[in-house]
Amino acid sequence: MARTANTKSTPQFAVWRVRAVAYGLLAGFAVLAGRGIYLQVVQHEDLTRRGDARTTRDLVLPAHRGRLLDREGAVLASSVPARGVFAFPDQVEISDAQRAALAKALALKPKDLERKLDSERDLVFLARGVTPEQGQAVAALKIPGVAIQTEYKREYPSQEVVGQVLGITNVDDVGQEGIELAQNEWLSGKPGVRRVTIDRRGGVVEELGSVRAPQQGRDLQLALDSRVQHLAFRELKRGVDAHRAKGGAAVVLDARSGEILALVNYPTAKPGDRAAAATGGLRNRAVADLFEPGSTMKPFTVSTAIETGAVRPDTLIPMQGSTYTLNGATIRDTHAIGSNGVVSLTEIVQKSSNVGTAKIAEKLPNEVMWRHLQRAGFGRAPQTGVPGEAHGRLRAPQSWRPIEKATMSYGYGLSVNLVQLARAYTVFANQGSLVDVTLFKNGGAARQVPVYSPETMRWVLPMLEKATSKEGTAPLSQVPGYRVAGKTGTAKKLAGAIYSEGRYVASFVGLAPVSNPRYVVAVMIDEPAGGIFYGGQVAAPVFSSIMGQTLRLMEVPYDAPLPGVPTAVDTQVAIVREGQP
């Protein structure tokens, strides 16, 4: 009986066991199915992203930056092919020998390379803008996780001659200084992106297509003439070196169109020298640095007085020697001028009399004098298109004391940049109208704003021509074959609130040919040494060289005979010195 009962219970136990296994399997399948659904549905995007991050990369397709051209189409700046070397740190497999060779190929310090390869970022650049030859050397190492891409870097054929005007770009070819910065949006292209699949060595195994195609930058034509720029730089350098000066700047303007044909500074730095840029080596002194213009302001005082009827062209100004005391302050000339106790307006400009100019200014209301100076562009940035332009200083007329108005009449107590001063002199070249200046080619079209009447200019322009004669302050400004008009400036530099002895800014601004003015040239020499510091001795010869070569280069017809021009030896003693404060 017992055996029979046991036999009958065996099938029941087997059934239960089968059911338990079946339920277990079903539960396992349910867990797996749930997990699969969770991964495929809930975590799908995250897992896809993480997977793509390991095998998919978005690589930048660099855009070609537009060229900078001079007015004749000569290339001043262009972008040339270069190489960018990058790495995927988590995929780099490199031996000690390869590490040393890679650092050498990229001119990197071993510790700097090590720091980059130890980065936790997905992608790091090891070097930018390296030469194609360096790129080939890296490729020959066949280091897993290290790759190379084509990019561009900026080149400047004119080197230091035009450096402060053009500026620089950074490693991404984005403008940082000068025209490169001011016109970055125009010059810059828009980089593209391509998506690729990479293998464990960092090599591209599949192109997944272009996410965004690159848009190339646009060329930009400047008003600069490379030939004039080079000759102006050469002559400025000679002048600065000859007088052991701290530095200098020069500007050449087309008097009709307002186009800047040359804008030079010395000393300078090579374009693209980012180290120089960081220390101010690419500072454009011609637009960024301010100085007191000295006697170059006297023609504006005389013009304003004639224009407003405060004096007539034949008015004689009374003089009592070479000094004049105003409210307890003494104004001085370096020499007595005039005869019979009077001096003409022409003599005041020709021989650069501080006393005579101050007495003319006394006849002008503050508001009238200020208004004409402002119309001539003083106290306002010249709007050339170059970044960093200084506005200059021209105080409101309500605050002027009599002695301050007097000193401003001959160039102290206000400040200018060189381009601003050169622009102001376009009034003498355009029958009294101020021309807008620009660094961009404008096809000869320029806005002109009347400041003085043509009748006033018919009186003042001959006075400026007299200043360049043998009896004037600037015989060394003469140009063989051309009539020249202009004015010297010599100003002591401020040291805090006091004018320092022995530190001067020498300047000259002029135009030619007088019969039909074509160009305005302004020259500034900062702190000439050796005891020679007057504008007629230091800046006028540089003006003569720049203006003469520019006129001949542009084949401007002669308007004067071709006699011998005075030399420094011939005129050293004869030069009439300007008055000092």
C-alpha positions in Angstrom: 0.0 0.0 0.0 2.8 2.4 0.8 4.6 1.7 -2.4 1.4 2.4 -4.4 0.9 5.8 -2.7 4.5 7.0 -3.4 4.1 6.1 -7.0 1.1 8.2 -7.4 2.7 11.4 -5.9 5.7 11.5 -8.2 4.0 13.0 -11.2 2.5 15.8 -9.0 6.0 16.8 -7.8 7.3 16.8 -11.4 4.5 19.1 -12.5 5.2 21.5 -9.7 8.9 21.6 -10.6 8.2 22.3 -14.3 5.9 25.1 -13.4 8.4 26.6 -11.1 11.1 26.6 -13.8 8.6 27.9 -16.3 7.6 30.8 -14.0 11.3 31.5 -13.3 12.0 31.6 -17.0 9.1 33.9 -17.7 10.1 36.2 -14.9 13.7 36.3 -16.3 12.3 37.1 -19.8 10.1 39.8 -18.3 13.0 41.4 -16.5 15.1 41.2 -19.7 12.2 42.6 -21.7 11.7 45.4 -19.2 15.3 46.2 -19.2 15.4 46.2 -23.0 12.4 48.5 -23.1 13.9 50.8 -20.5 17.2 51.0 -22.4 15.5 51.3 -25.8 12.8 53.8 -24.9 13.7 55.6 -21.6 17.5 55.8 -22.1 17.6 55.7 -25.8 18.7 59.3 -26.4 21.3 59.2 -23.6 22.8 55.9 -24.7 22.9 57.1 -28.3 24.6 60.3 -27.3 27.2 58.5 -25.2 27.9 56.0 -28.0 28.2 58.8 -30.6 30.6 60.6 -28.2 33.0 57.7 -28.5 32.8 57.3 -32.2 31.3 60.4 -33.7 33.0 63.8 -33.9 32.0 67.2 -35.3 35.1 68.6 -37.0 35.3 72.3 -37.9 35.7 73.3 -41.5 37.6 76.5 -41.5 36.5 79.4 -43.7 38.9 81.5 -45.7 39.2 85.0 -44.3 39.0 87.8 -46.9 42.1 89.6 -48.1 43.1 93.2 -47.3 44.1 95.0 -50.5 45.6 98.4 -51.2 43.9 100.9 -53.6 45.6 99.2 -56.6 44.8 95.7 -55.6 48.1 94.8 -54.1 47.7 92.2 -51.2 48.4 93.6 -47.8 47.1 90.6 -45.8 45.9 87.2 -46.8 45.1 83.8 -45.2 47.3 80.9 -46.2 46.8 77.2 -45.6 48.1 75.9 -42.3 47.6 72.8 -40.1 45.9 72.3 -36.7 47.0 69.3 -34.7 44.5 68.0 -32.2 44.0 64.9 -30.0 41.3 62.8 -28.4 43.0 62.3 -25.0 41.1 59.2 -24.0 42.2 57.5 -27.2 45.8 58.5 -27.4 48.3 55.6 -27.4 51.8 57.1 -27.4 55.3 55.8 -26.5 58.0 57.9 -24.9 59.9 58.1 -28.2 56.7 59.3 -30.0 56.0 61.8 -27.2 59.5 63.3 -27.6 59.2 63.4 -31.4 55.7 65.0 -31.3 56.9 67.7 -28.9 59.8 68.4 -31.2 57.7 68.5 -34.4 55.3 71.0 -32.8 58.0 73.0 -31.0 56.3 72.4 -27.7 57.9 71.9 -24.3 57.4 68.3 -23.1 55.5 69.4 -20.0 53.1 71.5 -22.1 52.4 68.6 -24.4 51.9 66.3 -21.4 49.4 68.7 -19.8 47.4 68.8 -23.0 47.4 65.0 -23.4 46.2 64.6 -19.8 43.2 66.8 -20.4 39.8 65.4 -19.5 38.2 67.1 -22.5 37.0 65.0 -25.4 39.2 67.0 -27.9 42.2 69.3 -27.3 44.3 71.2 -29.8 48.0 70.5 -29.5 49.0 73.3 -31.9 47.4 75.7 -34.2 48.6 77.4 -37.4 51.6 75.1 -37.9 53.2 74.7 -41.3 52.2 71.9 -43.7 55.7 70.5 -43.2 55.1 70.3 -39.4 51.7 68.6 -40.1 53.4 66.0 -42.3 56.0 65.3 -39.5 53.2 64.7 -37.1 51.3 62.5 -39.5 54.4 60.4 -40.1 54.4 59.5 -36.3 51.1 57.6 -36.7 50.0 58.2 -33.1 46.6 56.7 -32.3 44.3 59.5 -31.1 46.2 62.3 -32.7 44.8 63.9 -35.9 45.4 66.8 -38.2 43.0 69.3 -39.8 43.5 72.0 -42.5 43.1 75.6 -41.3 44.4 79.1 -42.2 46.8 81.6 -40.7 47.3 85.3 -41.6 50.3 86.5 -43.6 51.3 90.2 -44.2 53.7 90.7 -47.1 54.4 94.3 -46.2 55.8 93.3 -42.8 56.3 96.1 -40.3 55.6 99.0 -42.7 51.8 98.6 -42.3 51.6 96.7 -39.1 49.8 99.2 -36.8 47.2 99.9 -39.5 46.3 96.3 -40.3 46.6 94.9 -36.8 46.4 91.1 -36.1 44.2 88.1 -35.9 44.2 85.4 -33.3 44.8 81.6 -33.8 41.2 81.3 -35.0 41.8 84.0 -37.6 39.6 86.5 -35.8 40.6 90.1 -35.8 42.1 91.5 -32.6 43.7 94.8 -33.5 43.6 97.5 -36.3 41.5 97.0 -39.5 41.5 93.3 -38.8 39.4 94.0 -35.7 37.3 97.0 -37.1 36.3 95.0 -40.2 36.2 91.6 -38.7 32.6 90.9 -39.6 33.2 91.8 -43.2 36.4 89.8 -43.5 35.5 86.8 -41.5 33.9 83.8 -43.1 31.6 81.5 -41.2 33.3 78.1 -40.4 31.5 74.9 -41.4 31.1 71.6 -39.6 31.4 68.1 -40.8 30.4 65.0 -38.8 32.6 61.9 -39.0 32.9 58.5 -37.4 36.3 57.7 -36.0 38.1 54.5 -35.0 39.9 53.8 -31.8 43.0 55.4 -33.2 41.3 58.6 -34.0 41.3 58.1 -37.7 38.2 59.0 -39.8 36.5 55.9 -41.0 33.2 57.3 -42.3 32.0 60.7 -43.5 28.5 61.3 -42.1 28.0 64.4 -44.1 28.4 68.2 -43.7 26.4 69.7 -40.9 27.1 73.2 -42.2 29.2 74.3 -45.2 31.8 77.1 -44.6 31.1 80.6 -46.0 34.2 82.3 -47.2 35.1 85.9 -46.1 35.0 88.9 -48.4 38.0 91.0 -49.6 38.3 94.6 -48.5 40.1 97.3 -50.5 41.7 100.1 -48.5 42.7 103.6 -49.6 46.3 103.0 -48.8 48.8 103.1 -51.6 51.6 100.5 -50.9 54.2 102.6 -52.7 53.4 105.8 -50.7 53.1 103.8 -47.5 56.6 102.4 -48.0 58.3 105.6 -48.9 56.6 107.5 -46.0 57.7 104.8 -43.6 61.3 104.9 -44.9 61.5 108.7 -44.7 59.9 108.8 -41.2 62.3 106.2 -40.0 65.3 108.2 -41.3 64.0 111.3 -39.5 63.4 109.6 -36.2 66.8 107.8 -36.3 68.6 111.0 -37.4 67.4 112.9 -34.4 67.5 110.0 -32.0 63.8 110.6 -31.3 61.5 108.5 -29.2 59.2 107.9 -32.2 57.1 109.5 -34.8 54.2 109.3 -37.2 53.2 110.5 -40.7 50.0 110.8 -42.7 49.5 111.4 -46.4 46.0 112.5 -47.4 44.4 112.9 -50.8 43.2 116.5 -50.3 40.2 116.0 -52.6 38.8 112.6 -51.6 40.0 112.5 -48.0 41.5 109.0 -48.7 44.5 108.1 -46.5 47.2 107.1 -48.9 49.7 106.4 -46.1 49.5 106.1 -42.3 52.9 105.2 -40.8 54.4 104.9 -37.3 57.9 104.3 -36.1 59.1 102.3 -34.2 56.7 99.6 -35.2 56.2 95.8 -34.9 55.6 93.1 -37.5 52.0 92.3 -38.2 50.9 89.0 -36.6 53.4 89.5 -33.7 50.9 88.7 -30.9 53.6 89.3 -28.3 54.2 92.8 -29.6 50.4 93.4 -29.6 50.2 92.4 -25.9 52.8 95.1 -25.0 51.4 97.9 -27.1 53.8 97.4 -30.1 50.9 97.6 -32.5 49.5 100.9 -31.1 48.6 103.2 -34.0 50.1 106.5 -32.7 48.8 108.5 -35.6 45.2 108.1 -34.4 45.6 106.9 -30.7 48.2 109.3 -29.3 47.5 112.9 -28.4 49.9 115.8 -28.4 49.6 119.6 -28.2 50.0 120.9 -31.7 51.9 124.1 -31.0 52.2 126.6 -33.8 50.4 124.5 -36.4 47.2 126.0 -34.8 48.1 129.6 -35.7 46.6 129.6 -39.2 43.2 128.6 -37.8 43.3 131.6 -35.4 44.2 134.0 -38.2 41.6 132.4 -40.5 38.8 132.7 -37.9 39.7 136.4 -37.2 39.6 137.2 -40.9 36.4 135.2 -41.5 34.5 136.9 -38.7 35.7 140.4 -39.4 37.7 140.7 -36.2 40.7 141.7 -38.4 41.1 142.6 -42.0 43.8 140.9 -44.2 45.8 144.2 -44.1 45.4 144.7 -40.4 48.6 145.6 -38.5 49.0 144.2 -35.0 50.9 146.4 -32.5 54.0 144.9 -31.0 56.2 145.9 -28.0 59.2 143.7 -28.4 59.1 139.9 -28.2 57.1 139.6 -25.1 53.5 140.3 -24.0 52.1 140.1 -20.5 48.5 139.1 -20.1 46.9 138.8 -16.6 50.3 138.4 -15.1 51.5 135.7 -17.5 54.2 136.4 -20.1 53.9 135.2 -23.7 57.2 135.1 -25.5 58.6 135.0 -29.1 62.1 133.7 -29.7 62.8 136.8 -31.8 61.4 140.2 -32.4 59.4 140.7 -35.6 57.8 143.6 -37.5 58.9 147.2 -37.9 57.8 150.5 -36.5 56.1 148.6 -33.6 53.6 146.8 -35.8 53.4 143.4 -37.6 51.3 142.1 -40.5 49.2 139.0 -40.4 51.4 137.4 -43.0 54.5 138.0 -40.8 52.8 136.5 -37.8 52.2 133.2 -39.7 55.4 133.3 -41.7 57.6 133.9 -38.6 55.4 132.1 -36.2 54.8 134.8 -33.6 53.1 133.7 -30.3 52.6 137.3 -29.3 51.0 138.4 -32.5 48.7 135.3 -32.5 47.6 135.9 -28.9 46.8 139.5 -29.7 44.6 138.4 -32.6 42.8 135.9 -30.3 42.0 138.7 -27.9 39.7 140.1 -30.6 37.7 136.9 -30.9 34.8 136.0 -28.5 35.4 132.6 -26.9 32.3 131.0 -28.5 33.4 132.2 -32.0 36.9 130.8 -31.7 35.7 127.5 -30.2 33.0 127.1 -32.9 35.4 127.4 -35.8 37.9 125.1 -34.2 35.2 122.5 -33.7 34.0 122.9 -37.3 37.6 122.2 -38.3 37.4 118.8 -36.6 39.2 119.6 -33.3 37.8 117.8 -30.2 36.2 115.1 -32.4 37.6 111.8 -33.6 38.3 111.9 -37.3 36.3 108.7 -38.0 38.9 107.1 -40.3 37.6 103.6 -39.6 40.7 102.7 -37.5 39.9 101.5 -33.9 41.2 103.3 -31.0 40.9 106.9 -32.4 41.4 109.6 -29.8 39.0 112.5 -29.7 41.5 115.1 -28.7 40.8 117.8 -26.1 39.0 121.1 -26.8 37.4 122.4 -23.7 34.1 124.3 -23.7 34.5 128.0 -24.2 32.7 129.0 -21.0 35.7 127.8 -19.0 38.4 129.7 -20.9 40.4 132.3 -19.1 42.1 135.0 -21.2 45.5 133.4 -20.9 44.1 130.0 -21.8 42.5 131.4 -24.9 45.8 133.1 -25.8 47.8 129.9 -25.4 45.2 127.9 -27.4 45.5 130.3 -30.2 49.1 129.1 -30.8 48.6 125.4 -29.9 48.8 124.9 -26.1 45.9 123.9 -23.9 44.3 121.6 -26.5 45.4 118.3 -27.9 45.1 116.5 -31.2 46.0 113.2 -32.9 48.0 113.5 -36.1 45.3 112.3 -38.5 42.9 114.9 -36.9 45.5 117.6 -37.5 46.1 116.5 -41.1 42.4 116.5 -41.7 42.0 120.0 -40.3 44.5 121.3 -42.9 42.2 120.1 -45.8 40.4 123.4 -45.3 43.4 125.2 -46.7 43.5 122.8 -49.7 39.7 123.0 -50.4 38.9 126.7 -50.3 37.7 126.5 -46.7 35.9 123.2 -46.7 36.8 120.3 -44.3 37.0 116.9 -46.0 35.9 113.6 -44.3 38.9 111.3 -44.2 38.8 107.6 -44.6 41.1 104.5 -44.7 38.8 102.9 -47.3 38.7 103.5 -51.0 35.8 105.8 -51.7 36.1 106.4 -55.4 36.9 110.1 -54.9 33.6 110.9 -53.2 33.9 112.7 -49.9 31.7 114.9 -47.8 32.9 118.4 -47.5 31.8 120.8 -44.7 32.4 124.5 -45.1 34.4 126.0 -42.3 35.8 129.2 -43.9 34.9 131.1 -47.0 37.0 130.8 -50.2 37.8 134.5 -49.9 39.4 134.0 -46.5 41.4 131.1 -47.8 42.7 133.3 -50.7 44.4 135.4 -48.0 45.6 132.7 -45.7 47.0 130.2 -48.2 49.7 132.6 -49.3 50.6 133.2 -45.7 51.2 129.5 -45.3 53.3 129.5 -48.5 55.4 132.3 -47.0 56.1 130.2 -44.0 57.9 127.7 -46.2 60.1 130.4 -47.8 63.7 131.3 -46.8 62.3 134.0 -44.6 59.9 131.6 -42.9 60.2 128.9 -40.2 60.2 126.0 -42.7 62.6 126.5 -45.7 63.5 122.8 -45.3 59.9 121.9 -46.3 60.4 123.1 -49.9 60.0 120.6 -52.7 61.9 121.2 -56.0 59.4 122.0 -58.8 56.4 122.5 -56.5 54.9 125.4 -54.5 54.4 124.2 -50.9 52.3 125.7 -48.1 52.4 124.7 -44.5 53.2 125.4 -40.9 55.7 124.2 -38.3 54.9 123.3 -34.8 57.1 122.9 -31.7 55.5 122.2 -28.4 56.9 121.4 -25.0 55.6 118.2 -23.5 53.6 118.1 -20.3 55.0 116.2 -17.4 52.1 116.0 -15.1 50.8 119.6 -14.8 54.1 121.2 -15.8 55.8 121.7 -19.2 59.1 120.0 -19.1 62.4 121.5 -20.4 64.1 119.5 -23.1 61.2 117.3 -24.2 59.4 118.5 -27.3 57.1 117.4 -30.1 58.2 118.7 -33.5 55.6 118.8 -36.3 54.9 120.1 -39.7 51.7 120.0 -41.7 51.5 121.2 -45.3 50.0 120.8 -48.8 51.1 120.9 -52.4 51.1 122.0 -55.1 49.7 125.4 -54.0 48.3 126.2 -57.4 46.1 123.1 -57.3 46.4 121.3 -53.9 46.4 117.5 -54.3 47.9 116.1 -51.0 48.2 117.0 -47.4 51.1 115.6 -45.4 51.5 115.7 -41.6 54.6 114.7 -39.8 55.2 114.4 -36.0 58.5 113.6 -34.3 58.3 112.8 -30.6 61.1 114.0 -28.3 64.0 114.6 -30.8 67.3 114.6 -29.0 70.7 116.4 -29.5 69.5 120.0 -29.0 67.7 120.2 -32.4 64.0 120.1 -31.8 62.2 122.8 -33.8 59.5 121.6 -36.3 61.3 123.5 -39.1 64.5 121.6 -38.4 63.2 118.1 -37.6 59.8 117.5 -39.1 59.9 119.8 -42.2 62.7 117.8 -44.0 60.7 114.6 -43.5 57.6 116.3 -45.0 59.7 117.5 -48.0 60.9 114.0 -48.7 57.5 112.4 -48.4 55.6 115.1 -50.3 58.2 115.4 -53.1 58.3 111.6 -53.8 54.5 111.3 -53.6 54.0 114.2 -56.1 56.6 112.7 -58.5 55.2 109.2 -58.1 51.7 110.4 -58.9 53.1 112.4 -61.9 51.5 115.7 -60.6 52.5 118.6 -62.9 55.1 121.0 -61.7 53.9 124.5 -60.7 57.3 126.1 -59.9 60.7 126.2 -61.4 63.3 123.6 -60.5 66.0 125.5 -58.6 68.2 124.0 -55.9 66.3 123.4 -52.7 68.0 124.7 -49.4 69.9 122.1 -47.6 70.2 121.6 -43.8 73.7 123.2 -43.9 72.5 126.2 -46.0 69.5 127.0 -43.8 70.6 125.9 -40.3 71.3 129.4 -39.2 68.7 131.1 -41.4 65.7 129.1 -40.1 63.4 131.4 -38.1 62.6 129.7 -34.9 59.1 129.5 -33.5 58.0 131.2 -30.3 58.0 129.2 -27.1 55.5 129.5 -24.2 
